[in-house]
């Protein structure tokens, strides 16, 4: 494993687990019990842990730039195959997870009456989910946080199109979209079903890649920092501040590591191997953890435990189960499906 990938893996692991812990504090009777047991910690996870999605937005832009335009311009003739491949990469495991959570929700509804359990979807709702249009068409999400899958695909497609249309001036188009998002689109909550609302964070990730690979890395990163600070002065948003810090961290790390990261691999200790496994299964964790949260709430309500601190250890065990299920899903579902390729 290279040093470059080590810090990206660490960021993905931390962000994915913060999002899971946020959902533990947001749904069902178990979240109410956690609120009574550890109110300060629960409030923090509920209020702030969800912002970890910014880490994925920035990393997504960083990796998209490295895949589509490592030198700042699109290196393929057409963008359609790259977009189609991204759709398959996201939707195939997403579809399996949707069927799984639909079945789990049907079971949970028999044992627990709660608003957070999704209703049985219509065929059109399922099609809208597979098409990643459910939010745009106004359908209720069938699982927690799945809006991000649709936004991730939109962002990648927008990035690919901007790079293709822009040619050698592609970075200017990406910069314009990024600034438009930071100074306008991201200020209007009603637009959060569209890519431009999030493109500020995604674009900062892309420029972190390009700056980190440039001979003028310091100047470009300073320019990126200036743009981010100006957006925060214009309208301070903690999520944008976090995205800026992550983007600058990625850019600085890449600048200082350079090609040395590919020449001096880190010793493969158990901790690094575990981090790699957890990072690789972060998308699977995102897709599957809501099923476990559903059943955890059903069990909690059925057994009606009242011992002090019981909600804490029960949540800890549930968290471990979420991790185990995500590893199995990544190994036997996501990984085989990811190997499928769009025909050339």
N, C-alpha and C positions, 0 to 999 in steps of 0.2 A: 504494500500500500504506500502510495506517495504521501509526502507531507501535505501537499495541496489537498488531496482527497480526505486526509484525516480531519482537518478543521471543517470541511464541508459536511462530512459524515457526522461530526459532533454537533454541528448546528442543526442538522436535520433530525437527529435523535432527540435533542433537547426540545425543539419546536414541536415535534409530533407528540411527545408525551405531555407537554404543557397543554396542547389542545385537548388531548384525552382527559386530563385532569379537569380542564374547564368544563367538559361535558359531564363529568361526575358530579360537579356542583350545580348543574343546570337542570337536571331532569329527575323527576319522580320523588317518591318518599325517601329514598336513600340520600338525595341531596338535602332534604329537610333535616334528616338525622345528622348529617355532617355539619350542617349549619349550627345545630345545637351543641355538637361535640367540640368543634374547633372553628368558632365563628370567624375569627380574624383571618385564618388561613383560607377558609372557604370563600370568604369575601374577596380575598386577593386573587385566587384562582378564577373566580367568576368574573371579576372585573377586568383583570389584566392578562390572564394566560391566553385568552383568545387572540391577542395581538401577535402571538407567535406565528400566525399565518403570514405575517409580513416577511418572516424569514424565508418561507417557501416561495413567496412572490419574487423576492430578490434573487434567491438561488435559481429560480426558474428562468429569470431573465439572463442571469450570468451564464447558465449552461446553454440556453437557447442561442445566445450570441456565439458561444464557442462551437456550437454544432452547425449553425446556419451561416455564420459570417465571422470566422475566427480572425480575419484581417480587416473587418469593417465593411465588407460588401458581400453580397450574395454570390456564392460560387457555383451555383447550379443554374441550368437553363430555365427551369420552371419550378415554382414552389409547391405544386399540387401534390407531388409524391411525399414530400416532407410533411405537409399538413395531414394527408391521409394516414401516414404512418403514426403521427402523433395521436390522431383520433383512435386508431386501433390500440395503441399502447395504453391509452387511458380507458377506453370504453369497454374493451373485452373483459378485463378483471372487474371493472365497475359494474358491468351487466350481471356477472355472476354474483357479486356482492348484493346487488339490488334484489335479485331473486331470493337470496338467502335472508336478507332483512325483511322482505315481504312475508316470507314464511314465518320468521321469528315474530313479527308483529302480529300475525294472525293467531299464533299460539299465545302470545302475551295478552291479547285482548280478552281471552277466555278467563284469565286469572286476575287481571288487574285493569280497573277502569281509570284511565289517566289521559289527560289531554296530549301528553307528549308522545303517546303511541300513535304512529301513523295509521290512518284509516286504510281500508282495502282499496288499492288503486284500480281505476278503470283501465281498459286496454289502451285508451288514448293517453292516459297519464304515464303508463309504462313506456309507450312509444316516445313521448316527449322527453322522458328521462334518458332513454337510449340515444335520442337525437341531441341531448344536452341543451334542450330548449325549455325545460320545465319551468324555470323562473320567468323566462321571457313570456311564456304562454300562460302564466298564472297558476300552475299546478303546485299543490303542496309537495314539499320535498319528502321523499320516502325514507330518508335517513338523515342523520345529523351531519351538517357540514358539507353535504354533497354539492352545494353551490360552487365550491372551489374547483371541482372537477370541470364543470362547464366553463368557469372563468379561466382556468389554466389553458384549456383548449383554445378559447377565444384569443387569449394573449399570445399564444404561440402562432396562431394563424395571422393575427395582425402584424406581429413581428416579421413573419416570413413575407407577407405581402409588402410591407414597408421596405424591407431589404431588397426585394425583387424589383419593385417600382423605382426605388431610388438609385439603383446602380452604384456607381462610384461615390455618389453623394448620399448614400443610404443612411449614414450616421446622422446627417442633418435632419432627415425625416424622422428618425427615431427620437432625436433630441427634441424636435418640435412636438411630437406626440407626448413625450415625457413631460415637457414643460406645460403643455396644454392640460394634462391630467393634474399635475401638481398645483397649478394656479387656477384651474377652473373646474374640470370634470369631477375631481375628487372632493370638491366642496359641496356637491349636490347628492345627497344620500339616495334620492330617487333613481339615480343612474347606476346603482351598484349591481345591476344585472348585466352590465356591459363592460367590456374589457377596458375601455378608456378610463373608467373610474379607478382602476387599479394599475394603469400603465405607468404611473409615476414610479412606483416601487419596482416594477418589472424593468422599466427603462434604466433605472439606476443600477440594477444588477447587470444589465447589458454593458453599460459604460464602465462598470467596475472591471469586467472582463477586458474590454478594449484598452482601458487605461493601464491595467496591470501588465499587458503585453506590449506596451508602447515604450519607445526610447525616451519619451517625455512623460513617463508615468506620474512623477510628482506634480507636474503642472496640471495634467489632466485630472488627477484626483482632487487637487485643490479647486479646480473649476467645478467638478461635481459637488464638492462640499459647499462651494459658494451657492450653487443653484439650489441645493437642498436647504441650506440655511435661509436663503431668500424666500423659499416657499413657506418655511416655518414662521418667518417674520410676517409674511403676508397673512397667514392663518395657521396658528400653531395646532398641529395634530400629533399626538403622541405616537400614533401608528407610523406616521411619516418620519418622525424623528428616529424611531427604531429601524425603519427601512434604510434610512441614510447611514446609520451606524453600521448596520450589517453590510451594506454595499461598500462603504469605505474600508471596512475590515477585510472583505474579500479582495478588493483591489490592492490594498497594502500588502496583504499576505502573498498575493500572486507576484507583485512587483519585487518583493524581497526574496522570495523563493526562486522565482524564475525557472530556468531549465534545470537547476540543481535538484529540484524536487523529483525529477524523473531519473536522476542519476544516483541518488542516495536514498534507497528505500528504508523506511523505519523498520526496526526489528518487529517481527510479528508476534508480539506478546498476546496473552489471552485477552487483555483489556482492549487492544486494538482489533483483534478478531471479533470480539463481542460487539464492539462499536460498529464494525463493518456489517455484521449480521443485522443489528438493530436498524442501521441506516437503510439497508437494502429492503427491509420489511416495513419501512415507515409508511409507504403508500398503502400497503396491505393493512397496517394498523388503522390508518385513517378510514379505510373502507369497511372494516369488520367490527370495530370496537363497539359500535352502537348496538349490535346484536347482543353482545355480552352485557352492556349496560341495561338493556331491556330485561334480560333474564335476572340480572342482579337485583333490579328493582322488584321484580315479581317475587323472588325468594325473600327479599327483605320484608315486603308487605305480608307475605304468607306466614313467616315465622315470627314477625312482630317482636324482634329483639329490643329490649329496653335497657340492657346493661350499659353503663357509662363507657364510652370509647368503643363499643361494638361496631359502630358505623365506620370507625377508622380502620380497624383490622379487616373488616369485611370488604371495604373498598380497596385495601391493599391487596387482598387475595384476588379480587376481581381484576385489578390492574395487571397482576401477573398472568391471569387467564387471558386477558386481552393480548398481551405480548405473545404468549404461546400460540394462540389462535392465529395471530398475524404472521408468525413465522411459518406455520403450516400452510396458510393461504398463499404466502409468497412462494414457498417451495413447490407446491403442487397445483396451484392455479395461475398466479401471476407470472411466474417465470416461464412455464411452457407457453402461455398465451403471448408473452412478450417476444418469444422467438419467431412468431409469425411475421411475415414481411409482405408489404404491398408489392404486387408484381411490377417490375420495371416497365 
